[in-house]
Amino acid sequence: MIHTYTLNVFTDNQMDLQQTIIFDNNMVIGDLNGDYIVNILDILIMVNIIMGSIDDPGNADINDDNIINILDIVGLVNVILED
C-alpha cells in the first residue's frame, strides 16, 4: 500500500515550502530491485547508485546517514549474510 503525505512549512502565516512524501509499506530496506529478496543483485544496483548510473529508489541508505556510499554496501552485505 502506498501512502502520500504533504508537508507544508509556514513562516509568518505564508507557506514557504511544500514537500510531498510517498511511503510504500511494502518497501524492504536494501531490496533495490523490488523483488522482495535482498541479494547480490541489490548490491550491483547499489554500486550503480553510488556511481551515479541510476537513482536511489528510496531504500538504499542502509545505515540511515543520508549518504549512499561504501558503508551502505557493507551494511547490505551484512543483511544478506544474516539470512
Secondary structure, 3 states (H helix, E strand, C coil): CEEEEEEEEEECCEEEEEEEEEEECCCCCCCCCCCCCCCHHHHHHHHHHHHCCCCCCCCCCCCCCCCCCHHHHHHHHHHHHHC
